[in-house]
C-alpha cells in the first residue's frame, strides 16, 4: 500500500506520523465552524426562550466535551482509529455492523453538507457577486475537491484547517459583534417568546449536531503525542468554538428576526464572510466525514483499495445530497444523538472498567467474533431513549443523549460482570 494511505489501514499510528496537537485542534475546531453548527445554534434559539438557549448551549457543549474528551484520550493512548476501537468492543463481525452504520450516518452528513453547500453558495454567488450558478454544478465541484482532499489524507485536511481557523474565528466574532450592535445582550435576554421545544430536547439538538464527531474523535487524536493533548482538543472544539459559533448564530437570529443564517449574514453586511464559512467549513467538515467513512469501510473490508473506496463514497455522498435531507435537519441530528451515543458509552466502559488490557493492536489478532453484550446494551439504550423522547416512558435526565450513554454503559457493565460471576461459579 502507498505510504500516504497507511493511515487508512488497520494499524496504529507510528511516531513519524504524529503532529503537534494545536494543528489537530484546528481540525476539531473546523468541525464546529461549519454551517450546520451555525444553523443548529439559530434553530435552537428559535425553539427555546433566551435563557433556555444559553443553558442548552452550555450543557450540550459540556456533554459533548465529556464524551469527546474520553474518546479522544482513548484514541491518543491506543493510537487507533475509532473503527478499530469499535472492532475491539463489538468483535470482528459485530464491528462490521456498527462501522457500516457509522459510514451510512457519515455519508448522510456528507449529503447534508453538500446540499447545504450547493444551495448556500448558489444563493451567495447571486446576492453577493451577481453570478448565477446552479446548485447541482456547485455540489459536484465541491464533492470533487472534498474527495481529492480525503484521498491525500489527514495531512491535507490538517493543512487546510490550520489555514482557515483564524479566518473563520474572525468571521464568527464579526457576526456576534454585528448582532450586538443591532440589539444589546440585555435586550435579547429580555425577549419574550414561546418555546416550541423542551430544554432537554434543545440540549439533545446541540449534542446531536456534533455527536458523531465526538465519537469518532480518535480518528484525529491518534495523531497527537500525549493523551492530555486530546483533552485540550476536545475543550477547544466543543466548549470554546462550538459554544461560540452557536451563540453567535443565536445572537444574530435574535437581533435580526430572520430564520435563515445566510439572510442574517447578508443583512449584517457579512456576505463574503458567509461565503468563507460555507466554502471553508463545508470543505474541511465533509473531507473529515468522508475520511472517517473510508476508515470505517476499509476497517470492515480491508482488501478494498482506499483510494477507490474514497472516490466511490464521494459519489455516493453526491447522490445522498440529492435526497434533500435538509427538510428534516433538526430531526436528523436529534435522532443521530440517540442512536449513536450509546456506542461511546460501551467503548468507554469496556476500555476503562471491563477489558482495558484488550485495547492494543496485537489483541486484534485473536479478537472475538462478536460481542452480544455490546449489541444488547446498544439496542436497549437506543430504544429507551427513543421511547422517552416520544413520552412513552419517563426520562430520568430529560436529555435523550444522556439517557442513552449512561444506560448503555450501565447495561454493558452489568452484563459483563454477571458473565464473569457465572464463569467464576462454573469454574468453582
C-alpha positions as CSV (number, residue, x, y, z in Angstrom):
1,X,0.0,0.0,0.0
2,X,1.2,3.5,-0.7
3,X,2.6,5.4,2.3
4,X,0.1,8.2,2.1
5,X,-2.7,5.7,2.6
6,X,-1.2,3.8,5.6
7,X,-3.5,5.8,7.9
8,X,-6.5,4.1,6.3
9,X,-5.3,0.6,7.3
10,X,-5.8,-1.4,10.4
11,X,-2.6,-0.3,12.2
12,X,-1.5,2.0,14.9
13,X,-0.2,5.4,14.0
14,X,3.6,5.5,14.1
15,X,5.8,8.1,15.7
16,X,6.7,9.5,12.3
17,X,3.0,10.3,11.6
18,X,2.4,12.3,14.8
19,X,1.7,16.1,14.5
20,X,1.6,18.9,17.1
21,X,-1.7,19.0,19.0
22,X,-2.7,22.6,18.0
23,X,-2.8,21.5,14.4
24,X,-5.1,18.6,15.3
25,X,-7.2,21.0,17.4
26,X,-7.6,23.1,14.2
27,X,-9.3,20.2,12.5
28,X,-11.6,19.7,15.5
29,X,-12.4,23.4,15.6
30,X,-13.2,23.4,11.9
31,X,-16.0,20.9,12.5
32,X,-17.6,23.4,14.9
33,X,-17.1,26.3,12.5
34,X,-19.2,24.5,9.9
35,X,-22.5,25.8,8.5
36,X,-24.6,23.0,10.2
37,X,-23.3,24.3,13.6
38,X,-24.4,27.8,12.8
39,X,-27.8,26.6,11.7
40,X,-28.2,24.5,14.8
41,X,-27.5,27.5,17.1
42,X,-30.0,29.6,15.2
43,X,-32.7,26.9,15.3
44,X,-32.2,26.1,19.0
45,X,-32.6,29.8,19.7
46,X,-35.8,30.0,17.7
47,X,-37.2,26.9,19.6
48,X,-36.3,28.0,23.1
49,X,-36.6,31.0,25.4
50,X,-33.3,33.1,25.6
51,X,-32.2,31.8,29.0
52,X,-33.1,28.2,27.9
53,X,-30.9,28.7,24.8
54,X,-27.9,29.6,27.0
55,X,-28.5,26.6,29.2
56,X,-28.9,24.3,26.2
57,X,-25.7,25.5,24.6
58,X,-23.7,25.3,27.8
59,X,-24.9,21.9,29.0
60,X,-24.9,20.4,25.5
61,X,-21.3,21.6,24.9
62,X,-20.2,20.1,28.3
63,X,-21.8,16.8,27.4
64,X,-20.0,16.7,24.0
65,X,-16.7,17.7,25.7
66,X,-17.1,14.9,28.2
67,X,-17.8,12.3,25.6
68,X,-15.3,13.6,23.1
69,X,-12.6,14.1,25.7
70,X,-12.7,10.5,26.9
71,X,-13.0,9.1,23.4
72,X,-10.1,11.3,22.3
73,X,-7.9,10.2,25.2
74,X,-8.6,6.6,24.3
75,X,-7.6,7.3,20.7
76,X,-4.4,9.1,21.8
77,X,-3.4,6.4,24.2
78,X,-4.0,3.5,21.8
79,X,-3.2,5.4,18.6
80,X,-6.0,3.5,16.9
81,X,-8.9,4.9,14.9
82,X,-12.5,4.8,16.3
83,X,-13.3,1.9,14.0
84,X,-10.5,-0.3,15.4
85,X,-11.8,0.6,18.9
86,X,-15.3,-0.5,17.8
87,X,-13.8,-3.7,16.5
88,X,-12.3,-4.5,19.9
89,X,-15.5,-3.6,21.8
90,X,-18.0,-5.3,19.5
91,X,-15.9,-8.1,17.9
92,X,-14.8,-8.5,14.3
93,X,-18.2,-9.4,12.8
94,X,-20.1,-7.1,15.3
95,X,-17.9,-4.2,14.4
96,X,-18.8,-4.6,10.7
97,X,-22.4,-3.8,11.6
98,X,-21.5,-0.8,13.7
99,X,-18.9,0.6,11.3
100,X,-21.2,0.3,8.3
101,X,-23.9,2.1,10.4
102,X,-21.4,4.8,11.1
103,X,-20.4,5.0,7.4
104,X,-24.0,5.4,6.4
105,X,-24.5,8.1,9.0
106,X,-21.4,10.0,7.9
107,X,-22.5,9.8,4.3
108,X,-25.8,11.2,5.4
109,X,-23.9,14.1,6.9
110,X,-21.8,14.4,3.7
111,X,-25.0,14.6,1.7
112,X,-26.5,17.2,4.1
113,X,-23.4,19.4,3.8
114,X,-23.1,19.1,0.0
115,X,-26.8,20.0,-0.1
116,X,-26.2,23.0,2.2
117,X,-23.1,24.0,0.2
118,X,-24.8,23.9,-3.2
119,X,-27.8,25.9,-2.1
120,X,-25.8,28.4,0.0
121,X,-23.1,29.1,-2.4
122,X,-25.5,29.4,-5.3
123,X,-27.5,31.9,-3.2
124,X,-24.4,33.8,-2.1
125,X,-22.9,33.9,-5.6
126,X,-26.1,35.6,-6.9
127,X,-26.7,38.0,-4.0
128,X,-23.0,39.0,-3.3
129,X,-21.2,38.5,-6.6
130,X,-24.2,38.7,-9.1
131,X,-23.2,35.2,-10.5
132,X,-25.9,32.7,-11.4
133,X,-24.5,29.2,-10.8
134,X,-26.7,26.1,-10.5
135,X,-26.6,24.3,-7.0
136,X,-26.0,20.9,-8.7
137,X,-22.9,22.2,-10.5
138,X,-21.5,23.6,-7.3
139,X,-22.3,20.4,-5.4
140,X,-20.4,18.3,-7.9
141,X,-17.4,20.7,-7.9
142,X,-17.4,20.7,-4.1
143,X,-17.6,17.0,-3.9
144,X,-14.6,16.6,-6.2
145,X,-12.5,19.0,-4.1
146,X,-13.5,17.3,-0.8
147,X,-12.9,13.8,-2.2
148,X,-9.4,14.8,-3.5
149,X,-8.5,16.2,-0.1
150,X,-9.6,13.0,1.5
151,X,-7.6,10.9,-1.0
152,X,-4.4,12.8,0.0
153,X,-5.2,12.0,3.7
154,X,-5.2,13.6,7.1
155,X,-2.3,15.9,6.5
156,X,-4.2,17.7,3.7
157,X,-7.2,18.1,5.9
158,X,-5.0,19.3,8.7
159,X,-3.2,21.8,6.5
160,X,-6.5,23.3,5.2
161,X,-7.9,23.5,8.7
162,X,-4.8,25.2,10.1
163,X,-5.1,28.0,7.5
164,X,-8.8,28.6,7.8
165,X,-9.4,28.5,11.6
166,X,-8.2,32.1,12.2
167,X,-10.3,33.4,9.3
168,X,-13.4,31.7,10.5
169,X,-12.8,32.8,14.1
170,X,-12.7,36.3,12.8
171,X,-16.0,35.9,10.8
172,X,-17.7,34.4,13.9
173,X,-16.6,37.4,16.0
174,X,-17.8,39.8,13.4
175,X,-21.2,38.0,13.3
176,X,-21.6,38.3,17.1
177,X,-20.3,41.9,17.1
178,X,-22.7,43.0,14.3
179,X,-25.6,41.3,16.0
180,X,-24.9,43.1,19.3
181,X,-24.6,46.4,17.5
182,X,-28.2,46.0,16.4
183,X,-29.6,44.9,19.8
184,X,-27.9,44.7,23.2
185,X,-27.4,41.4,25.1
186,X,-29.8,42.6,27.8
187,X,-32.5,43.2,25.3
188,X,-32.0,39.8,23.8
189,X,-32.3,38.1,27.2
190,X,-35.5,40.1,27.9
191,X,-37.1,39.0,24.7
192,X,-40.4,37.1,25.3
193,X,-41.2,34.2,23.1
194,X,-42.9,30.8,23.4
195,X,-40.7,27.8,23.4
196,X,-41.6,25.0,21.0
197,X,-39.0,22.5,22.4
198,X,-38.2,21.4,25.9
199,X,-34.8,22.3,27.4
200,X,-33.9,18.6,27.2
201,X,-34.8,18.5,23.5
202,X,-32.8,21.6,22.9
203,X,-29.7,20.1,24.6
204,X,-30.2,16.9,22.6
205,X,-30.2,19.0,19.4
206,X,-26.9,20.7,20.4
207,X,-25.4,17.3,21.2
208,X,-26.8,15.7,18.0
209,X,-25.2,18.4,15.9
210,X,-21.7,17.2,16.6
211,X,-22.0,13.9,18.5
212,X,-20.7,11.8,15.6
213,X,-17.6,14.0,15.6
214,X,-17.1,13.4,19.3
215,X,-17.5,9.6,19.0
216,X,-15.0,9.4,16.1
217,X,-12.6,11.9,17.7
218,X,-10.0,9.1,18.0
219,X,-9.6,9.3,14.2
220,X,-7.7,12.6,14.7
221,X,-6.4,12.4,18.3
222,X,-4.5,9.2,17.4
223,X,-2.0,11.6,15.7
224,X,-1.1,13.6,18.9
225,X,1.9,12.9,21.1
226,X,0.3,12.7,24.5
227,X,-3.1,11.7,25.8
228,X,-3.5,15.1,27.6
229,X,-3.5,16.8,24.2
230,X,-6.8,15.1,23.4
231,X,-8.4,16.9,26.3
232,X,-7.2,20.2,25.0
233,X,-8.5,19.4,21.6
234,X,-12.0,18.4,22.8
235,X,-12.2,21.5,25.1
236,X,-11.3,23.9,22.3
237,X,-13.6,22.2,19.7
238,X,-16.6,21.6,21.9
239,X,-16.6,24.1,24.7
240,X,-14.9,27.1,23.2
241,X,-15.6,27.0,19.4
242,X,-18.9,25.2,19.3
243,X,-20.5,27.3,22.0
244,X,-19.1,30.5,20.4
245,X,-20.4,29.6,17.0
246,X,-23.9,28.5,18.2
247,X,-24.0,31.5,20.5
248,X,-23.1,33.9,17.7
249,X,-25.8,32.4,15.4
250,X,-28.4,32.7,18.2
251,X,-27.4,36.3,18.8
252,X,-27.7,37.1,15.2
253,X,-31.1,35.5,14.9
254,X,-32.3,37.4,18.0
255,X,-31.2,40.8,16.6
256,X,-32.4,40.3,13.1
257,X,-35.6,38.3,13.4
258,X,-34.7,36.2,10.3
259,X,-34.9,32.4,10.3
260,X,-32.1,31.8,7.7
261,X,-28.5,32.2,8.7
262,X,-27.5,33.4,5.2
263,X,-30.2,36.1,5.2
264,X,-28.9,37.2,8.6
265,X,-25.3,37.4,7.5
266,X,-26.1,39.2,4.2
267,X,-28.3,41.8,6.1
268,X,-25.4,42.4,8.5
269,X,-23.0,43.0,5.6
270,X,-21.2,39.7,6.1
271,X,-21.9,38.2,2.7
272,X,-18.2,37.5,2.0
273,X,-17.8,36.1,5.5
274,X,-20.8,33.8,4.9
275,X,-19.1,32.6,1.7
276,X,-16.0,31.8,3.6
277,X,-17.9,29.9,6.3
278,X,-19.8,27.9,3.8
279,X,-16.9,27.0,1.5
280,X,-14.1,26.5,4.0
281,X,-16.3,25.0,6.8
282,X,-18.0,22.6,4.4
283,X,-14.8,21.6,2.7
284,X,-13.0,20.6,5.9
285,X,-16.0,19.1,7.6
286,X,-17.0,17.0,4.6
287,X,-13.4,15.9,4.0
288,X,-13.3,14.7,7.6
289,X,-16.7,13.0,7.2
290,X,-15.5,11.2,4.1
291,X,-12.2,10.4,5.7
292,X,-13.9,8.7,8.7
293,X,-16.4,6.9,6.3
294,X,-13.4,5.5,4.4
295,X,-11.8,4.4,7.7
296,X,-14.9,2.5,8.7
297,X,-15.3,0.9,5.3
298,X,-11.7,-0.2,4.9
299,X,-11.7,-1.4,8.5
300,X,-14.7,-3.6,7.6
301,X,-13.4,-4.6,4.2
302,X,-9.6,-4.5,4.5
303,X,-8.9,-5.8,1.0
304,X,-10.5,-2.8,-0.7
305,X,-8.3,-0.1,-2.1
306,X,-8.6,3.0,0.0
307,X,-8.4,5.4,-3.0
308,X,-11.2,3.8,-4.9
309,X,-13.3,3.5,-1.7
310,X,-12.8,7.3,-1.2
311,X,-13.9,8.0,-4.8
312,X,-16.8,5.6,-4.6
313,X,-18.1,7.0,-1.3
314,X,-17.7,10.6,-2.6
315,X,-20.0,9.7,-5.5
316,X,-22.5,8.1,-3.1
317,X,-22.4,11.3,-1.0
318,X,-23.4,13.4,-4.0
319,X,-26.4,11.0,-4.6
320,X,-27.4,11.4,-0.9
321,X,-27.3,15.1,-1.3
322,X,-30.0,14.8,-4.0
323,X,-32.3,13.3,-1.3
324,X,-32.5,16.7,0.3
325,X,-32.2,15.7,4.0
326,X,-32.3,19.4,4.9
327,X,-36.1,19.3,5.2
328,X,-35.8,17.4,8.4
329,X,-32.4,18.8,9.7
330,X,-33.1,19.1,13.4
331,X,-34.9,15.7,13.4
332,X,-32.0,14.1,11.6
333,X,-29.3,15.3,14.1
334,X,-31.6,14.7,17.1
335,X,-32.0,11.0,16.3
336,X,-28.3,10.7,15.5
337,X,-27.5,11.6,19.1
338,X,-29.9,9.0,20.4
339,X,-28.8,6.2,18.1
340,X,-25.0,6.6,18.1
341,X,-24.1,8.0,21.5
342,X,-24.6,4.5,23.2
343,X,-21.6,3.2,21.2
344,X,-19.4,5.7,23.0
345,X,-20.8,4.6,26.4
346,X,-20.0,0.9,25.6
347,X,-16.4,1.6,24.3
348,X,-15.7,3.9,27.3
349,X,-16.8,1.3,29.9
350,X,-15.1,-1.5,28.1
351,X,-11.8,0.4,28.0
352,X,-11.9,1.9,31.5
353,X,-13.6,-0.9,33.5
354,X,-14.2,-4.2,31.8
355,X,-11.2,-5.0,29.5
356,X,-8.6,-2.3,29.4
357,X,-5.9,-4.9,28.6
358,X,-7.7,-5.7,25.3
359,X,-7.1,-2.2,23.8
360,X,-3.9,-2.8,21.8
361,X,-3.3,-3.6,18.2
362,X,-2.0,-7.1,19.0
363,X,-5.3,-8.1,20.6
364,X,-6.9,-7.9,17.2
365,X,-5.0,-11.0,16.0
366,X,-7.2,-13.0,18.5
367,X,-10.2,-10.8,18.6
368,X,-13.6,-12.2,19.5
369,X,-16.0,-12.6,16.6
370,X,-19.0,-10.8,18.1
371,X,-19.9,-9.3,21.5
372,X,-23.6,-9.8,22.1
373,X,-23.4,-7.8,25.3
374,X,-22.4,-4.7,23.4
375,X,-25.3,-5.1,21.0
376,X,-27.8,-5.7,23.7
377,X,-26.7,-2.6,25.6
378,X,-26.8,-0.6,22.4
379,X,-30.3,-1.7,21.5
380,X,-31.8,-1.3,25.0
381,X,-30.3,2.2,25.5
382,X,-31.3,3.5,22.0
383,X,-34.9,2.1,22.3
384,X,-35.2,3.5,25.8
385,X,-34.0,7.0,24.7
386,X,-36.4,7.0,21.7
387,X,-39.4,5.9,23.8
388,X,-38.6,8.6,26.5
389,X,-38.3,11.2,23.7
390,X,-41.8,10.3,22.5
391,X,-43.0,10.5,26.1
392,X,-44.0,6.8,26.1
393,X,-41.8,6.3,29.3
394,X,-40.4,9.0,31.6
395,X,-36.8,10.2,31.0
396,X,-34.5,10.2,34.1
397,X,-32.5,13.2,32.9
398,X,-34.8,14.8,30.4
399,X,-31.9,14.6,27.9
400,X,-32.1,11.7,25.4
401,X,-28.4,11.7,24.7
402,X,-27.5,11.4,28.5
403,X,-30.1,8.7,29.0
404,X,-28.6,6.7,26.1
405,X,-24.9,6.9,27.1
406,X,-25.4,6.2,30.8
407,X,-27.9,3.4,30.2
408,X,-25.6,1.8,27.6
409,X,-22.6,1.9,30.0
410,X,-24.7,0.5,32.9
411,X,-26.3,-2.3,30.9
412,X,-23.0,-3.3,29.3
413,X,-21.1,-3.3,32.6
414,X,-23.8,-5.2,34.4
415,X,-24.0,-7.9,31.7
416,X,-20.2,-8.2,31.7
417,X,-20.0,-8.6,35.5
418,X,-22.8,-11.1,35.5
419,X,-20.9,-13.1,32.9
420,X,-17.8,-13.0,35.0
421,X,-19.6,-14.2,38.1
422,X,-21.3,-17.0,36.1
423,X,-17.9,-18.1,34.7
424,X,-16.3,-18.0,38.2
425,X,-19.1,-20.1,39.7
426,X,-18.8,-22.6,36.9
427,X,-15.0,-22.9,37.4
428,X,-15.5,-23.3,41.2
